[in-house]
Amino acid sequence: MELRSVEELMDLLYACRGTRDLPERGRPPVDLHDHALRTAALLRRGRPADKELQVAGLVQPVGGLLWPGDPAGRAGQTAGAVRALLGERVSRLLRDRPGRGVPADDDVLALRQATEEGRTAGFDAGVLEDWRTVLELLAARNSRLGAVD
């Protein structure tokens, strides 16, 4: 599966509302939509200029909706689904996970930390529509870069 438009991605993110991930290692499941917003908001606070990192946090829960029975392969599948739309860096951030033989860089570690904190953080993370412009800007930039290659 490959996402081709911001509208398609927004639809998937909206569809995450009310969908809970599978519990991991004794942790309770979380609502994927709320988790996406909290993770992205935490990354926005910590790295306000890094839109690609924020968007990686926002879109990673889509994998839980699309591939609910495959937690191990979900990161790679989500990375592949967004690569054409959001670019190689967002895809790499989603794909690379510490502890899988991949050396973890600071960005991957920041994403992992925000993902964990976003599971239990209790704050108003805004609404999904707040992210549309950022997604559109990244998609437009990526399509221009892809046209140059």
Backbone as JSON Lines, residues from 0, in Angstrom:
{"i":0,"aa":"M","n":[0.84,-1.19,0.0],"ca":[0.0,0.0,0.0],"c":[0.88,1.24,0.0]}
{"i":1,"aa":"E","n":[0.48,2.23,-0.78],"ca":[1.21,3.48,-0.84],"c":[0.22,4.64,-0.8]}
{"i":2,"aa":"L","n":[0.44,5.55,0.15],"ca":[-0.42,6.72,0.26],"c":[-0.01,7.75,-0.78]}
{"i":3,"aa":"R","n":[-0.99,8.27,-1.51],"ca":[-0.7,9.17,-2.62],"c":[-1.08,10.63,-2.39]}
{"i":4,"aa":"S","n":[-1.88,10.9,-1.34],"ca":[-2.31,12.28,-1.13],"c":[-2.45,12.56,0.36]}
{"i":5,"aa":"V","n":[-2.36,13.84,0.68],"ca":[-2.55,14.26,2.07],"c":[-3.98,13.93,2.5]}
{"i":6,"aa":"E","n":[-4.92,14.06,1.59],"ca":[-6.32,13.75,1.92],"c":[-6.48,12.29,2.33]}
{"i":7,"aa":"E","n":[-5.82,11.4,1.6],"ca":[-5.86,9.97,1.92],"c":[-5.24,9.72,3.3]}
{"i":8,"aa":"L","n":[-4.12,10.38,3.57],"ca":[-3.46,10.24,4.87],"c":[-4.34,10.79,5.99]}
{"i":9,"aa":"M","n":[-4.93,11.96,5.77],"ca":[-5.82,12.55,6.78],"c":[-7.0,11.61,7.06]}
{"i":10,"aa":"D","n":[-7.56,11.02,6.03],"ca":[-8.67,10.08,6.21],"c":[-8.24,8.91,7.1]}
{"i":11,"aa":"L","n":[-7.05,8.39,6.86],"ca":[-6.55,7.29,7.69],"c":[-6.33,7.73,9.13]}
{"i":12,"aa":"L","n":[-5.77,8.91,9.29],"ca":[-5.55,9.4,10.65],"c":[-6.88,9.62,11.38]}
{"i":13,"aa":"Y","n":[-7.88,10.14,10.68],"ca":[-9.21,10.27,11.29],"c":[-9.79,8.91,11.63]}
{"i":14,"aa":"A","n":[-9.54,7.92,10.77],"ca":[-10.06,6.57,11.01],"c":[-9.43,5.92,12.23]}
{"i":15,"aa":"C","n":[-8.27,6.43,12.66],"ca":[-7.62,5.88,13.86],"c":[-8.39,6.22,15.13]}
{"i":16,"aa":"R","n":[-9.26,7.23,15.07],"ca":[-10.03,7.63,16.26],"c":[-10.88,6.45,16.73]}
{"i":17,"aa":"G","n":[-10.73,6.11,17.99],"ca":[-11.5,5.01,18.55],"c":[-10.86,3.65,18.34]}
{"i":18,"aa":"T","n":[-9.78,3.58,17.57],"ca":[-9.06,2.32,17.36],"c":[-7.94,2.23,18.37]}
{"i":19,"aa":"R","n":[-7.9,1.11,19.06],"ca":[-6.86,0.93,20.07],"c":[-5.8,-0.03,19.54]}
{"i":20,"aa":"D","n":[-4.53,0.27,19.9],"ca":[-3.46,-0.63,19.49],"c":[-3.5,-1.88,20.35]}
{"i":21,"aa":"L","n":[-2.74,-2.86,19.95],"ca":[-2.64,-4.09,20.74],"c":[-1.75,-3.81,21.95]}
{"i":22,"aa":"P","n":[-2.13,-4.32,23.13],"ca":[-1.29,-4.09,24.31],"c":[0.1,-4.7,24.1]}
{"i":23,"aa":"E","n":[1.12,-4.0,24.55],"ca":[2.5,-4.48,24.46],"c":[3.09,-4.57,25.86]}
{"i":24,"aa":"R","n":[3.79,-5.64,26.11],"ca":[4.55,-5.81,27.35],"c":[3.81,-5.29,28.58]}
{"i":25,"aa":"G","n":[2.56,-5.66,28.69],"ca":[1.8,-5.3,29.87],"c":[1.29,-3.87,29.89]}
{"i":26,"aa":"R","n":[1.56,-3.09,28.84],"ca":[1.05,-1.73,28.79],"c":[-0.37,-1.74,28.26]}
{"i":27,"aa":"P","n":[-1.2,-0.87,28.78],"ca":[-2.58,-0.83,28.28],"c":[-2.61,-0.27,26.86]}
{"i":28,"aa":"P","n":[-3.6,-0.66,26.07],"ca":[-3.73,-0.12,24.73],"c":[-4.1,1.36,24.78]}
{"i":29,"aa":"V","n":[-3.74,2.09,23.71],"ca":[-4.07,3.51,23.63],"c":[-4.85,3.76,22.35]}
{"i":30,"aa":"D","n":[-5.65,4.83,22.37],"ca":[-6.36,5.25,21.17],"c":[-5.33,5.77,20.17]}
{"i":31,"aa":"L","n":[-5.3,5.21,18.97],"ca":[-4.27,5.55,18.0],"c":[-4.32,7.02,17.57]}
{"i":32,"aa":"H","n":[-5.51,7.57,17.43],"ca":[-5.67,8.96,17.01],"c":[-5.1,9.91,18.07]}
{"i":33,"aa":"D","n":[-5.5,9.7,19.33],"ca":[-5.01,10.54,20.42],"c":[-3.5,10.4,20.59]}
{"i":34,"aa":"H","n":[-3.02,9.17,20.46],"ca":[-1.59,8.91,20.59],"c":[-0.81,9.64,19.5]}
{"i":35,"aa":"A","n":[-1.31,9.64,18.29],"ca":[-0.66,10.33,17.17],"c":[-0.55,11.83,17.47]}
{"i":36,"aa":"L","n":[-1.63,12.42,17.92],"ca":[-1.62,13.86,18.22],"c":[-0.69,14.2,19.37]}
{"i":37,"aa":"R","n":[-0.7,13.39,20.42],"ca":[0.17,13.66,21.57],"c":[1.65,13.5,21.2]}
{"i":38,"aa":"T","n":[1.96,12.45,20.44],"ca":[3.35,12.22,20.04],"c":[3.86,13.38,19.19]}
{"i":39,"aa":"A","n":[3.06,13.79,18.19],"ca":[3.46,14.91,17.32],"c":[3.6,16.2,18.13]}
{"i":40,"aa":"A","n":[2.7,16.44,19.07],"ca":[2.77,17.65,19.88],"c":[4.01,17.65,20.77]}
{"i":41,"aa":"L","n":[4.36,16.51,21.33],"ca":[5.58,16.42,22.14],"c":[6.82,16.71,21.3]}
{"i":42,"aa":"L","n":[6.84,16.19,20.08],"ca":[7.97,16.45,19.19],"c":[8.01,17.91,18.76]}
{"i":43,"aa":"R","n":[6.86,18.51,18.58],"ca":[6.8,19.93,18.21],"c":[7.37,20.79,19.34]}
{"i":44,"aa":"R","n":[7.07,20.4,20.58],"ca":[7.61,21.15,21.74],"c":[9.12,21.0,21.81]}
{"i":45,"aa":"G","n":[9.59,19.78,21.65],"ca":[11.02,19.5,21.8],"c":[11.87,19.92,20.62]}
{"i":46,"aa":"R","n":[11.32,19.82,19.42],"ca":[12.06,20.15,18.19],"c":[11.15,20.96,17.27]}
{"i":47,"aa":"P","n":[10.88,22.21,17.62],"ca":[9.9,23.0,16.88],"c":[10.22,23.21,15.41]}
{"i":48,"aa":"A","n":[11.47,23.16,15.01],"ca":[11.82,23.4,13.61],"c":[11.81,22.12,12.76]}
{"i":49,"aa":"D","n":[11.74,20.96,13.4],"ca":[11.88,19.7,12.66],"c":[10.51,19.12,12.3]}
{"i":50,"aa":"K","n":[9.96,19.63,11.21],"ca":[8.61,19.21,10.78],"c":[8.58,17.74,10.38]}
{"i":51,"aa":"E","n":[9.64,17.24,9.77],"ca":[9.65,15.83,9.36],"c":[9.59,14.9,10.57]}
{"i":52,"aa":"L","n":[10.31,15.24,11.61],"ca":[10.27,14.43,12.83],"c":[8.88,14.47,13.45]}
{"i":53,"aa":"Q","n":[8.28,15.66,13.5],"ca":[6.92,15.79,14.06],"c":[5.92,14.95,13.26]}
{"i":54,"aa":"V","n":[6.03,15.01,11.94],"ca":[5.11,14.27,11.08],"c":[5.32,12.76,11.23]}
{"i":55,"aa":"A","n":[6.56,12.34,11.42],"ca":[6.81,10.91,11.66],"c":[6.05,10.46,12.91]}
{"i":56,"aa":"G","n":[6.09,11.29,13.96],"ca":[5.33,10.97,15.17],"c":[3.84,10.94,14.94]}
{"i":57,"aa":"L","n":[3.37,11.84,14.09],"ca":[1.94,11.91,13.79],"c":[1.46,10.69,13.02]}
{"i":58,"aa":"V","n":[2.23,10.25,12.03],"ca":[1.72,9.2,11.13],"c":[2.04,7.78,11.57]}
{"i":59,"aa":"Q","n":[2.96,7.59,12.51],"ca":[3.33,6.21,12.84],"c":[2.16,5.36,13.35]}
{"i":60,"aa":"P","n":[1.18,5.89,14.07],"ca":[0.07,5.04,14.51],"c":[-0.81,4.49,13.38]}
{"i":61,"aa":"V","n":[-0.69,5.05,12.17],"ca":[-1.46,4.54,11.03],"c":[-1.19,3.05,10.82]}
{"i":62,"aa":"G","n":[0.04,2.63,11.12],"ca":[0.38,1.21,10.99],"c":[-0.47,0.31,11.86]}
{"i":63,"aa":"G","n":[-0.85,0.8,13.03],"ca":[-1.71,0.01,13.92],"c":[-3.1,-0.19,13.36]}
{"i":64,"aa":"L","n":[-3.55,0.73,12.53],"ca":[-4.86,0.62,11.88],"c":[-4.77,-0.3,10.65]}
{"i":65,"aa":"L","n":[-3.72,-0.11,9.85],"ca":[-3.59,-0.85,8.6],"c":[-3.11,-2.29,8.79]}
{"i":66,"aa":"W","n":[-2.23,-2.5,9.77],"ca":[-1.66,-3.83,10.0],"c":[-1.77,-4.19,11.48]}
{"i":67,"aa":"P","n":[-2.98,-4.35,12.0],"ca":[-3.16,-4.54,13.45],"c":[-2.55,-5.84,13.97]}
{"i":68,"aa":"G","n":[-2.49,-6.86,13.16],"ca":[-2.0,-8.15,13.65],"c":[-0.52,-8.36,13.44]}
{"i":69,"aa":"D","n":[0.21,-7.33,13.03],"ca":[1.62,-7.49,12.7],"c":[2.47,-6.4,13.34]}
{"i":70,"aa":"P","n":[2.57,-6.39,14.69],"ca":[3.33,-5.32,15.33],"c":[4.8,-5.31,14.92]}
{"i":71,"aa":"A","n":[5.39,-6.47,14.64],"ca":[6.81,-6.51,14.3],"c":[7.09,-5.89,12.93]}
{"i":72,"aa":"G","n":[6.22,-6.12,11.97],"ca":[6.45,-5.62,10.62],"c":[5.81,-4.27,10.34]}
{"i":73,"aa":"R","n":[5.08,-3.76,11.3],"ca":[4.29,-2.54,11.11],"c":[5.15,-1.33,10.77]}
{"i":74,"aa":"A","n":[6.28,-1.15,11.43],"ca":[7.11,0.03,11.2],"c":[7.58,0.09,9.75]}
{"i":75,"aa":"G","n":[8.06,-1.02,9.24],"ca":[8.52,-1.05,7.85],"c":[7.41,-0.84,6.85]}
{"i":76,"aa":"Q","n":[6.24,-1.41,7.14],"ca":[5.1,-1.24,6.24],"c":[4.6,0.2,6.24]}
{"i":77,"aa":"T","n":[4.55,0.81,7.41],"ca":[4.14,2.21,7.5],"c":[5.14,3.1,6.78]}
{"i":78,"aa":"A","n":[6.43,2.83,6.97],"ca":[7.48,3.6,6.29],"c":[7.3,3.52,4.77]}
{"i":79,"aa":"G","n":[7.03,2.34,4.27],"ca":[6.83,2.17,2.84],"c":[5.58,2.87,2.34]}
{"i":80,"aa":"A","n":[4.55,2.89,3.15],"ca":[3.28,3.5,2.74],"c":[3.39,5.02,2.61]}
{"i":81,"aa":"V","n":[4.23,5.66,3.4],"ca":[4.31,7.13,3.38],"c":[5.5,7.67,2.59]}
{"i":82,"aa":"R","n":[6.42,6.8,2.16],"ca":[7.65,7.26,1.51],"c":[7.38,8.17,0.31]}
{"i":83,"aa":"A","n":[6.52,7.75,-0.6],"ca":[6.28,8.53,-1.83],"c":[5.64,9.89,-1.5]}
{"i":84,"aa":"L","n":[4.82,9.93,-0.46],"ca":[4.11,11.16,-0.12],"c":[4.96,12.11,0.73]}
{"i":85,"aa":"L","n":[5.6,11.57,1.77],"ca":[6.26,12.42,2.77],"c":[7.78,12.4,2.71]}
{"i":86,"aa":"G","n":[8.36,11.55,1.9],"ca":[9.8,11.58,1.7],"c":[10.59,10.52,2.43]}
{"i":87,"aa":"E","n":[11.84,10.44,2.04],"ca":[12.73,9.41,2.55],"c":[13.04,9.57,4.03]}
{"i":88,"aa":"R","n":[13.21,10.8,4.51],"ca":[13.56,10.97,5.92],"c":[12.44,10.53,6.85]}
{"i":89,"aa":"V","n":[11.21,10.93,6.54],"ca":[10.07,10.49,7.36],"c":[9.99,8.97,7.34]}
{"i":90,"aa":"S","n":[10.16,8.4,6.15],"ca":[10.13,6.94,6.02],"c":[11.22,6.28,6.87]}
{"i":91,"aa":"R","n":[12.43,6.82,6.81],"ca":[13.53,6.25,7.58],"c":[13.27,6.35,9.09]}
{"i":92,"aa":"L","n":[12.74,7.49,9.52],"ca":[12.44,7.66,10.95],"c":[11.43,6.63,11.43]}
{"i":93,"aa":"L","n":[10.46,6.31,10.58],"ca":[9.46,5.31,10.95],"c":[10.03,3.9,10.93]}
{"i":94,"aa":"R","n":[10.92,3.65,10.0],"ca":[11.47,2.31,9.8],"c":[12.53,1.97,10.84]}
{"i":95,"aa":"D","n":[13.43,2.91,11.13],"ca":[14.55,2.64,12.03],"c":[14.08,2.62,13.47]}
{"i":96,"aa":"R","n":[14.41,1.55,14.14],"ca":[14.02,1.41,15.54],"c":[15.22,0.98,16.35]}
{"i":97,"aa":"P","n":[15.48,1.64,17.48],"ca":[16.59,1.2,18.34],"c":[16.39,-0.25,18.76]}
{"i":98,"aa":"G","n":[17.48,-0.98,18.86],"ca":[17.42,-2.35,19.34],"c":[17.15,-3.36,18.25]}
{"i":99,"aa":"R","n":[17.14,-2.95,16.98],"ca":[16.97,-3.91,15.89],"c":[18.23,-4.01,15.05]}
{"i":100,"aa":"G","n":[19.38,-3.8,15.67],"ca":[20.63,-3.85,14.95],"c":[20.9,-2.57,14.18]}
{"i":101,"aa":"V","n":[20.03,-1.59,14.34],"ca":[20.19,-0.32,13.66],"c":[20.77,0.67,14.67]}
{"i":102,"aa":"P","n":[21.9,1.32,14.32],"ca":[22.38,2.34,15.25],"c":[21.37,3.47,15.33]}
{"i":103,"aa":"A","n":[20.97,3.79,16.52],"ca":[19.92,4.8,16.71],"c":[20.53,6.19,16.75]}
{"i":104,"aa":"D","n":[20.07,7.05,15.84],"ca":[20.54,8.43,15.9],"c":[19.62,9.23,16.83]}
{"i":105,"aa":"D","n":[19.98,10.48,17.05],"ca":[19.23,11.32,18.01],"c":[17.77,11.48,17.6]}
{"i":106,"aa":"D","n":[17.51,11.58,16.29],"ca":[16.15,11.77,15.81],"c":[15.29,10.54,16.1]}
{"i":107,"aa":"V","n":[15.84,9.37,15.83],"ca":[15.11,8.12,16.08],"c":[14.84,7.97,17.58]}
{"i":108,"aa":"L","n":[15.83,8.31,18.39],"ca":[15.64,8.23,19.85],"c":[14.59,9.24,20.32]}
{"i":109,"aa":"A","n":[14.59,10.45,19.75],"ca":[13.58,11.45,20.12],"c":[12.18,10.96,19.75]}
{"i":110,"aa":"L","n":[12.05,10.35,18.57],"ca":[10.76,9.8,18.15],"c":[10.31,8.69,19.09]}
{"i":111,"aa":"R","n":[11.22,7.8,19.44],"ca":[10.9,6.69,20.34],"c":[10.45,7.21,21.72]}
{"i":112,"aa":"Q","n":[11.18,8.21,22.23],"ca":[10.85,8.77,23.54],"c":[9.48,9.44,23.51]}
{"i":113,"aa":"A","n":[9.21,10.23,22.47],"ca":[7.92,10.9,22.36],"c":[6.79,9.88,22.2]}
{"i":114,"aa":"T","n":[7.06,8.81,21.48],"ca":[6.06,7.75,21.29],"c":[5.69,7.14,22.64]}
{"i":115,"aa":"E","n":[6.7,6.86,23.45],"ca":[6.45,6.27,24.78],"c":[5.73,7.27,25.68]}
{"i":116,"aa":"E","n":[6.21,8.51,25.71],"ca":[5.59,9.52,26.56],"c":[4.16,9.81,26.1]}
{"i":117,"aa":"G","n":[3.93,9.77,24.8],"ca":[2.61,10.04,24.25],"c":[1.56,9.01,24.64]}
{"i":118,"aa":"R","n":[2.0,7.84,25.07],"ca":[1.05,6.8,25.5],"c":[0.31,7.2,26.77]}
{"i":119,"aa":"T","n":[0.99,7.95,27.63],"ca":[0.4,8.24,28.94],"c":[0.26,9.73,29.24]}
{"i":120,"aa":"A","n":[0.83,10.58,28.39],"ca":[0.76,12.02,28.65],"c":[-0.69,12.48,28.66]}
{"i":121,"aa":"G","n":[-1.0,13.36,29.59],"ca":[-2.36,13.86,29.71],"c":[-2.43,15.35,29.45]}
{"i":122,"aa":"F","n":[-2.53,15.74,28.19],"ca":[-2.65,17.16,27.85],"c":[-3.45,17.28,26.56]}
{"i":123,"aa":"D","n":[-3.94,18.47,26.31],"ca":[-4.7,18.72,25.09],"c":[-3.72,18.92,23.95]}
{"i":124,"aa":"A","n":[-3.69,17.98,23.02],"ca":[-2.73,18.0,21.92],"c":[-3.31,18.64,20.67]}
{"i":125,"aa":"G","n":[-4.44,19.3,20.78],"ca":[-5.04,19.95,19.62],"c":[-5.85,18.97,18.78]}
{"i":126,"aa":"V","n":[-6.07,19.37,17.54],"ca":[-6.89,18.54,16.64],"c":[-6.09,18.21,15.39]}
{"i":127,"aa":"L","n":[-6.48,17.16,14.73],"ca":[-5.78,16.69,13.55],"c":[-5.7,17.75,12.45]}
{"i":128,"aa":"E","n":[-6.75,18.51,12.3],"ca":[-6.78,19.52,11.23],"c":[-5.62,20.53,11.38]}
{"i":129,"aa":"D","n":[-5.12,20.71,12.61],"ca":[-3.98,21.6,12.84],"c":[-2.74,21.16,12.05]}
{"i":130,"aa":"W","n":[-2.67,19.89,11.68],"ca":[-1.49,19.33,11.01],"c":[-1.61,19.32,9.48]}
{"i":131,"aa":"R","n":[-2.77,19.65,8.95],"ca":[-2.97,19.55,7.49],"c":[-1.95,20.38,6.72]}
{"i":132,"aa":"T","n":[-1.73,21.63,7.13],"ca":[-0.81,22.5,6.4],"c":[0.61,21.95,6.41]}
{"i":133,"aa":"V","n":[1.05,21.44,7.55],"ca":[2.39,20.86,7.65],"c":[2.5,19.66,6.72]}
{"i":134,"aa":"L","n":[1.49,18.8,6.71],"ca":[1.5,17.63,5.82],"c":[1.53,18.06,4.36]}
{"i":135,"aa":"E","n":[0.73,19.08,4.02],"ca":[0.7,19.56,2.64],"c":[2.04,20.15,2.21]}
{"i":136,"aa":"L","n":[2.68,20.9,3.11],"ca":[3.99,21.48,2.79],"c":[5.04,20.4,2.58]}
{"i":137,"aa":"L","n":[5.06,19.39,3.46],"ca":[6.02,18.3,3.3],"c":[5.77,17.52,2.01]}
{"i":138,"aa":"A","n":[4.5,17.25,1.72],"ca":[4.17,16.5,0.5],"c":[4.56,17.3,-0.74]}
{"i":139,"aa":"A","n":[4.32,18.61,-0.72],"ca":[4.67,19.44,-1.87],"c":[6.18,19.5,-2.05]}
{"i":140,"aa":"R","n":[6.91,19.66,-0.96],"ca":[8.37,19.69,-1.05],"c":[8.91,18.35,-1.56]}
{"i":141,"aa":"N","n":[8.35,17.27,-1.06],"ca":[8.8,15.96,-1.49],"c":[8.5,15.71,-2.97]}
{"i":142,"aa":"S","n":[7.36,16.16,-3.45],"ca":[7.03,15.94,-4.86],"c":[7.96,16.76,-5.76]}
{"i":143,"aa":"R","n":[8.35,17.95,-5.32],"ca":[9.32,18.74,-6.09],"c":[10.69,18.06,-6.11]}
{"i":144,"aa":"L","n":[11.11,17.55,-4.95],"ca":[12.4,16.86,-4.89],"c":[12.38,15.61,-5.75]}
{"i":145,"aa":"G","n":[11.27,14.89,-5.71],"ca":[11.14,13.67,-6.52],"c":[11.17,13.96,-8.01]}
{"i":146,"aa":"A","n":[10.66,15.12,-8.41],"ca":[10.65,15.49,-9.82],"c":[12.05,15.8,-10.32]}
{"i":147,"aa":"V","n":[12.92,16.24,-9.4],"ca":[14.3,16.59,-9.78],"c":[15.13,15.34,-9.99]}
{"i":148,"aa":"D","n":[14.87,14.3,-9.22],"ca":[15.7,13.08,-9.29],"c":[15.66,12.41,-10.64]}
